[in-house]
Amino acid sequence: MPEQLTVQALVDGGKLAGSWTLDGARSEVRLNTRHTWGLSALHGFFRQVTGHGTVTAAGDVSGVVTVAAESIDTKNAKRDKHLRSADFFDAGNHPDITFAAEGVSATDGGVRVTGSLTIRGRTRPAALDAKVSVADDEVQLDGELRVNRADFGLTWNFIGIAGMNNAIVVHAVFIRS
């Protein structure tokens, strides 16, 4: 069972210093929102996720997680096609959704990974609040990033049916490179 650790414990002595690669087969990025005027939950998964990170001996953390916008899967082919269209992700022109991590700080019971989120060519500051687990040469982050899709130009909303506030839920497994 992975051990829960504080940020300071993760970086003390440089034991996590080095390069890390996201294990795309074991990592998951989900999209959770509400629709039908908030009455129904909508869950989607991005089937393609890649990434990498670096931890310096001084404890500085940086990295990038990229999901393919085209890989959205809500278990409804018609809805998925619409989400990939110019009304939403515009995957043909903006194939990647990225989170670029620029720092990590301790929070009560976890970490806050700060950086920038880019969706549909628009970049905004973002923060992922997460729990961290470490086992051998593996680091896991489990957290949630709250976003308003209008901040990224995703404003299509037929008669107000679609929710604007969304959660990107992340389970990221990094292995030492």
PASEBA-1860 file (N, C-alpha, C; in nm, 3 decimals):
! residues 177
1> MPEQLTVQ> 0.085/-0.119/0.000/0.000/0.000/0.000/0.088/0.124/0.000 ~ 0.066/0.219/-0.093/0.146/0.340/-0.096/0.130/0.420/0.032 ~ 0.237/0.488/0.071/0.238/0.567/0.194/0.197/0.711/0.163 ~ 0.109/0.770/0.246/0.071/0.909/0.233/0.180/0.996/0.295 ~ 0.227/1.096/0.223/0.336/1.179/0.270/0.306/1.327/0.250 ~ 0.375/1.411/0.330/0.365/1.555/0.311/0.462/1.596/0.201 ~ 0.445/1.717/0.150/0.536/1.767/0.047/0.678/1.768/0.099 ~ 0.698/1.816/0.220/0.833/1.825/0.274/0.898/1.688/0.282
9> ALVDGGKL> 0.823/1.589/0.325/0.877/1.454/0.333/0.911/1.399/0.194 ~ 0.837/1.441/0.092/0.863/1.394/-0.044/0.995/1.448/-0.099 ~ 1.031/1.570/-0.061/1.148/1.631/-0.120/1.271/1.631/-0.029 ~ 1.257/1.601/0.100/1.371/1.597/0.191/1.478/1.503/0.140 ~ 1.599/1.552/0.140/1.712/1.468/0.100/1.716/1.439/-0.049 ~ 1.627/1.497/-0.125/1.627/1.477/-0.269/1.588/1.338/-0.313 ~ 1.519/1.262/-0.228/1.489/1.123/-0.264/1.397/1.110/-0.384 ~ 1.323/1.215/-0.419/1.239/1.210/-0.539/1.298/1.291/-0.654
17> AGSWTLDG> 1.420/1.341/-0.635/1.483/1.420/-0.741/1.504/1.333/-0.864 ~ 1.476/1.393/-0.980/1.496/1.322/-1.105/1.380/1.343/-1.200 ~ 1.379/1.261/-1.303/1.276/1.269/-1.406/1.172/1.161/-1.383 ~ 1.048/1.196/-1.413/0.934/1.107/-1.392/0.849/1.105/-1.519 ~ 0.794/0.989/-1.552/0.710/0.973/-1.671/0.572/0.925/-1.628 ~ 0.470/0.987/-1.683/0.332/0.945/-1.653/0.306/0.809/-1.716 ~ 0.254/0.718/-1.638/0.213/0.586/-1.688/0.071/0.600/-1.740 ~ 0.058/0.620/-1.872/-0.072/0.645/-1.933/-0.170/0.529/-1.920
25> ARSEVRLN> -0.118/0.408/-1.910/-0.206/0.291/-1.898/-0.269/0.282/-1.760 ~ -0.205/0.340/-1.659/-0.256/0.332/-1.523/-0.311/0.465/-1.472 ~ -0.299/0.569/-1.552/-0.348/0.701/-1.513/-0.484/0.725/-1.578 ~ -0.560/0.817/-1.520/-0.694/0.844/-1.571/-0.728/0.991/-1.550 ~ -0.787/1.051/-1.654/-0.838/1.187/-1.644/-0.985/1.182/-1.682 ~ -1.070/1.225/-1.587/-1.215/1.222/-1.608/-1.268/1.365/-1.610 ~ -1.382/1.379/-1.675/-1.454/1.506/-1.677/-1.590/1.482/-1.614 ~ -1.623/1.558/-1.512/-1.753/1.549/-1.445/-1.823/1.684/-1.456
33> TRHTWGLS> -1.949/1.679/-1.495/-2.028/1.801/-1.506/-2.174/1.767/-1.482 ~ -2.258/1.867/-1.487/-2.403/1.850/-1.472/-2.468/1.900/-1.601 ~ -2.577/1.839/-1.640/-2.654/1.887/-1.755/-2.801/1.872/-1.723 ~ -2.886/1.901/-1.820/-3.031/1.904/-1.800/-3.063/1.994/-1.681 ~ -3.011/2.119/-1.694/-3.031/2.222/-1.591/-2.985/2.177/-1.452 ~ -2.877/2.100/-1.450/-2.819/2.057/-1.324/-2.882/1.933/-1.264 ~ -2.979/1.875/-1.332/-3.050/1.759/-1.276/-2.977/1.627/-1.298 ~ -2.891/1.620/-1.399/-2.824/1.495/-1.433/-2.673/1.512/-1.433
41> ALHGFFRQ> -2.605/1.408/-1.387/-2.459/1.407/-1.390/-2.411/1.355/-1.525 ~ -2.302/1.408/-1.572/-2.239/1.362/-1.695/-2.093/1.332/-1.663 ~ -2.049/1.212/-1.696/-1.912/1.169/-1.671/-1.848/1.128/-1.803 ~ -1.728/1.173/-1.824/-1.652/1.135/-1.943/-1.510/1.102/-1.903 ~ -1.443/1.027/-1.989/-1.304/0.989/-1.968/-1.225/1.032/-2.090 ~ -1.104/1.074/-2.069/-1.012/1.097/-2.179/-0.927/0.972/-2.189 ~ -0.933/0.905/-2.302/-0.868/0.775/-2.320/-0.719/0.784/-2.349 ~ -0.669/0.902/-2.385/-0.527/0.917/-2.415/-0.468/1.026/-2.327
49> VTGHGTVT> -0.374/0.987/-2.241/-0.309/1.080/-2.151/-0.160/1.048/-2.145 ~ -0.078/1.154/-2.155/0.067/1.140/-2.147/0.119/1.248/-2.054 ~ 0.245/1.235/-2.013/0.303/1.340/-1.931/0.440/1.305/-1.879 ~ 0.501/1.405/-1.819/0.632/1.389/-1.758/0.649/1.497/-1.650 ~ 0.744/1.475/-1.563/0.771/1.572/-1.458/0.915/1.564/-1.413 ~ 0.957/1.669/-1.343/1.092/1.676/-1.288/1.085/1.728/-1.146 ~ 1.162/1.666/-1.058/1.178/1.713/-0.921/1.327/1.740/-0.903 ~ 1.360/1.862/-0.864/1.501/1.896/-0.841/1.541/1.855/-0.700
57> AAGDVSGV> 1.672/1.852/-0.676/1.722/1.820/-0.542/1.675/1.924/-0.440 ~ 1.649/2.047/-0.486/1.601/2.154/-0.398/1.451/2.145/-0.373 ~ 1.383/2.051/-0.442/1.240/2.033/-0.420/1.150/2.106/-0.516 ~ 1.207/2.167/-0.618/1.124/2.233/-0.720/1.062/2.127/-0.809 ~ 0.933/2.146/-0.841/0.859/2.048/-0.920/0.803/2.117/-1.044 ~ 0.817/2.051/-1.159/0.756/2.100/-1.282/0.719/1.980/-1.367 ~ 0.631/2.004/-1.463/0.592/1.896/-1.552/0.471/1.933/-1.634 ~ 0.434/1.841/-1.724/0.320/1.863/-1.813/0.241/1.733/-1.824
65> VTVAAESI> 0.109/1.745/-1.813/0.019/1.634/-1.843/-0.065/1.678/-1.962 ~ -0.072/1.591/-2.063/-0.144/1.621/-2.186/-0.250/1.514/-2.211 ~ -0.371/1.559/-2.240/-0.476/1.465/-2.281/-0.518/1.501/-2.423 ~ -0.549/1.399/-2.500/-0.597/1.420/-2.636/-0.745/1.454/-2.631 ~ -0.783/1.573/-2.676/-0.924/1.615/-2.674/-1.011/1.518/-2.753 ~ -0.957/1.462/-2.857/-1.029/1.368/-2.943/-1.066/1.239/-2.868 ~ -0.997/1.212/-2.757/-1.016/1.085/-2.686/-1.130/1.088/-2.584 ~ -1.209/1.197/-2.579/-1.321/1.204/-2.484/-1.419/1.091/-2.511
73> DTKNAKRD> -1.463/1.027/-2.405/-1.555/0.913/-2.415/-1.658/0.925/-2.303 ~ -1.784/0.955/-2.342/-1.892/0.965/-2.245/-1.990/0.849/-2.257 ~ -1.953/0.750/-2.338/-2.038/0.632/-2.365/-2.160/0.669/-2.451 ~ -2.151/0.782/-2.522/-2.257/0.825/-2.613/-2.190/0.884/-2.737 ~ -2.186/0.808/-2.847/-2.111/0.847/-2.967/-2.156/0.983/-3.023 ~ -2.285/1.010/-3.024/-2.335/1.138/-3.076/-2.286/1.254/-2.989 ~ -2.295/1.239/-2.858/-2.248/1.344/-2.766/-2.097/1.360/-2.779 ~ -2.023/1.250/-2.788/-1.878/1.258/-2.800/-1.838/1.333/-2.927
81> KHLRSADF> -1.906/1.308/-3.037/-1.879/1.378/-3.162/-1.903/1.528/-3.143 ~ -2.010/1.563/-3.074/-2.040/1.704/-3.048/-1.934/1.767/-2.957 ~ -1.890/1.695/-2.856/-1.786/1.748/-2.766/-1.655/1.771/-2.840 ~ -1.626/1.690/-2.941/-1.503/1.705/-3.020/-1.513/1.820/-3.121 ~ -1.635/1.865/-3.149/-1.660/1.966/-3.253/-1.618/2.105/-3.207 ~ -1.631/2.201/-3.299/-1.598/2.341/-3.270/-1.689/2.401/-3.162 ~ -1.804/2.341/-3.134/-1.891/2.390/-3.027/-1.826/2.373/-2.889 ~ -1.738/2.274/-2.876/-1.675/2.247/-2.747/-1.522/2.246/-2.761
89> FDAGNHPD> -1.461/2.128/-2.764/-1.314/2.118/-2.761/-1.247/2.158/-2.892 ~ -1.319/2.154/-3.003/-1.260/2.186/-3.133/-1.132/2.107/-3.153 ~ -1.143/1.976/-3.135/-1.026/1.887/-3.136/-0.949/1.891/-3.267 ~ -1.014/1.922/-3.377/-0.944/1.932/-3.505/-0.842/2.045/-3.507 ~ -0.872/2.155/-3.442/-0.782/2.270/-3.435/-0.701/2.277/-3.307 ~ -0.751/2.215/-3.202/-0.685/2.218/-3.070/-0.681/2.076/-3.014 ~ -0.589/1.994/-3.066/-0.591/1.851/-3.032/-0.556/1.819/-2.887 ~ -0.485/1.908/-2.818/-0.438/1.877/-2.683/-0.498/1.968/-2.577
97> ITFAAEGV> -0.522/1.909/-2.463/-0.555/1.981/-2.340/-0.436/1.957/-2.249 ~ -0.375/2.065/-2.198/-0.254/2.046/-2.117/-0.264/2.116/-1.983 ~ -0.201/2.054/-1.885/-0.180/2.116/-1.756/-0.030/2.120/-1.735 ~ 0.027/2.241/-1.725/0.169/2.259/-1.703/0.190/2.295/-1.556 ~ 0.250/2.204/-1.481/0.275/2.227/-1.339/0.399/2.315/-1.322 ~ 0.387/2.412/-1.233/0.497/2.505/-1.208/0.541/2.505/-1.063 ~ 0.465/2.442/-0.976/0.502/2.437/-0.836/0.408/2.351/-0.755 ~ 0.455/2.314/-0.637/0.378/2.231/-0.545/0.393/2.289/-0.405
105> SATDGGVR> 0.282/2.294/-0.332/0.287/2.339/-0.193/0.198/2.248/-0.108 ~ 0.229/2.244/0.019/0.153/2.159/0.112/0.016/2.220/0.140 ~ -0.082/2.134/0.157/-0.214/2.173/0.203/-0.252/2.078/0.315 ~ -0.363/2.103/0.381/-0.409/2.010/0.484/-0.441/1.877/0.418 ~ -0.361/1.777/0.445/-0.387/1.643/0.394/-0.343/1.617/0.252 ~ -0.266/1.707/0.191/-0.224/1.682/0.054/-0.134/1.790/-0.001 ~ -0.147/1.812/-0.131/-0.067/1.912/-0.199/-0.156/1.994/-0.292 ~ -0.107/2.110/-0.325/-0.169/2.192/-0.429/-0.063/2.207/-0.539
113> VTGSLTIR> -0.097/2.157/-0.656/-0.009/2.169/-0.772/-0.060/2.289/-0.851 ~ 0.024/2.391/-0.863/-0.016/2.512/-0.934/0.050/2.515/-1.071 ~ -0.017/2.579/-1.163/0.037/2.589/-1.298/-0.063/2.654/-1.390 ~ -0.066/2.607/-1.513/-0.157/2.663/-1.611/-0.227/2.551/-1.688 ~ -0.354/2.575/-1.717/-0.436/2.480/-1.792/-0.466/2.543/-1.928 ~ -0.443/2.466/-2.034/-0.472/2.514/-2.169/-0.576/2.423/-2.233 ~ -0.688/2.483/-2.269/-0.796/2.414/-2.339/-0.836/2.502/-2.456 ~ -0.843/2.441/-2.572/-0.889/2.513/-2.691/-0.806/2.638/-2.720
121> GRTRPAAL> -0.676/2.628/-2.693/-0.585/2.738/-2.721/-0.584/2.850/-2.620 ~ -0.663/2.840/-2.515/-0.666/2.942/-2.410/-0.599/2.888/-2.285 ~ -0.510/2.968/-2.230/-0.435/2.926/-2.112/-0.476/3.012/-1.993 ~ -0.505/2.946/-1.883/-0.546/3.014/-1.760/-0.471/2.952/-1.641 ~ -0.446/3.033/-1.536/-0.388/2.975/-1.414/-0.482/2.869/-1.359 ~ -0.423/2.765/-1.301/-0.505/2.656/-1.246/-0.432/2.591/-1.130 ~ -0.510/2.525/-1.044/-0.452/2.454/-0.931/-0.524/2.320/-0.913 ~ -0.445/2.217/-0.894/-0.496/2.083/-0.870/-0.470/2.049/-0.724
129> DAKVSVAD> -0.576/2.030/-0.645/-0.563/1.985/-0.507/-0.563/1.834/-0.508 ~ -0.458/1.774/-0.449/-0.442/1.629/-0.463/-0.386/1.565/-0.337 ~ -0.411/1.438/-0.327/-0.345/1.350/-0.230/-0.226/1.290/-0.302 ~ -0.118/1.267/-0.229/0.002/1.210/-0.289/0.035/1.080/-0.218 ~ 0.070/0.979/-0.296/0.115/0.850/-0.243/0.246/0.815/-0.311 ~ 0.337/0.758/-0.233/0.467/0.717/-0.287/0.492/0.572/-0.248 ~ 0.535/0.492/-0.345/0.574/0.354/-0.320/0.688/0.320/-0.416 ~ 0.803/0.284/-0.361/0.920/0.251/-0.442/0.949/0.366/-0.539
137> DEVQLDGE> 0.956/0.338/-0.668/0.984/0.441/-0.768/0.855/0.483/-0.840 ~ 0.751/0.507/-0.760/0.621/0.544/-0.816/0.559/0.653/-0.728 ~ 0.504/0.755/-0.793/0.432/0.862/-0.724/0.293/0.869/-0.784 ~ 0.190/0.871/-0.698/0.052/0.884/-0.745/-0.008/1.013/-0.692 ~ -0.079/1.082/-0.781/-0.155/1.201/-0.744/-0.301/1.174/-0.773 ~ -0.386/1.201/-0.676/-0.530/1.187/-0.693/-0.595/1.317/-0.651 ~ -0.655/1.385/-0.747/-0.712/1.514/-0.714/-0.814/1.563/-0.814 ~ -0.852/1.688/-0.792/-0.958/1.748/-0.871/-0.923/1.892/-0.903
145> LRVNRADF> -0.951/1.930/-1.026/-0.929/2.065/-1.074/-1.065/2.120/-1.114 ~ -1.107/2.229/-1.052/-1.238/2.289/-1.082/-1.219/2.393/-1.193 ~ -1.304/2.389/-1.295/-1.295/2.485/-1.405/-1.433/2.531/-1.449 ~ -1.438/2.655/-1.494/-1.557/2.706/-1.561/-1.523/2.702/-1.709 ~ -1.596/2.625/-1.786/-1.560/2.604/-1.926/-1.566/2.731/-2.009 ~ -1.643/2.830/-1.967/-1.648/2.957/-2.040/-1.512/3.027/-2.039 ~ -1.431/3.005/-1.936/-1.297/3.064/-1.931/-1.210/3.017/-2.047 ~ -1.248/2.908/-2.110/-1.170/2.850/-2.218/-1.243/2.858/-2.353
153> GLTWNFIG> -1.349/2.940/-2.360/-1.421/2.958/-2.483/-1.520/2.848/-2.516 ~ -1.550/2.762/-2.422/-1.648/2.655/-2.442/-1.783/2.705/-2.391 ~ -1.848/2.786/-2.471/-1.968/2.855/-2.426/-2.097/2.802/-2.486 ~ -2.089/2.706/-2.579/-2.211/2.652/-2.638/-2.299/2.598/-2.525 ~ -2.427/2.634/-2.529/-2.516/2.592/-2.423/-2.661/2.605/-2.470 ~ -2.710/2.506/-2.538/-2.845/2.505/-2.591/-2.945/2.525/-2.478 ~ -3.019/2.632/-2.482/-3.121/2.674/-2.384/-3.079/2.654/-2.238 ~ -2.951/2.672/-2.214/-2.900/2.665/-2.077/-2.896/2.526/-2.017
161> IAGMNNAI> -2.899/2.423/-2.100/-2.907/2.285/-2.051/-2.775/2.234/-1.992 ~ -2.663/2.283/-2.046/-2.532/2.230/-2.006/-2.472/2.311/-1.892 ~ -2.413/2.243/-1.797/-2.347/2.309/-1.685/-2.219/2.378/-1.728 ~ -2.187/2.489/-1.667/-2.065/2.563/-1.700/-1.951/2.526/-1.606 ~ -1.981/2.488/-1.483/-1.878/2.452/-1.387/-1.854/2.302/-1.393 ~ -1.726/2.268/-1.406/-1.688/2.129/-1.428/-1.574/2.090/-1.335 ~ -1.556/1.961/-1.320/-1.444/1.908/-1.244/-1.365/1.816/-1.335 ~ -1.234/1.838/-1.337/-1.144/1.745/-1.404/-1.082/1.663/-1.291
169> VVHAVFIR> -1.111/1.535/-1.290/-1.065/1.445/-1.185/-0.944/1.368/-1.238 ~ -0.836/1.371/-1.164/-0.709/1.316/-1.210/-0.661/1.206/-1.117 ~ -0.624/1.093/-1.177/-0.548/0.988/-1.109/-0.421/0.972/-1.193 ~ -0.311/1.029/-1.146/-0.186/1.028/-1.223/-0.085/0.940/-1.154 ~ -0.031/0.845/-1.229/0.072/0.757/-1.179/0.202/0.790/-1.253 ~ 0.301/0.838/-1.179/0.431/0.871/-1.236/0.533/0.765/-1.193 ~ 0.616/0.722/-1.288/0.723/0.628/-1.257/0.856/0.695/-1.288 ~ 0.956/0.658/-1.210/1.089/0.719/-1.230/1.140/0.682/-1.368
177> S> 1.189/0.783/-1.441/1.240/0.762/-1.577/1.382/0.709/-1.574
END
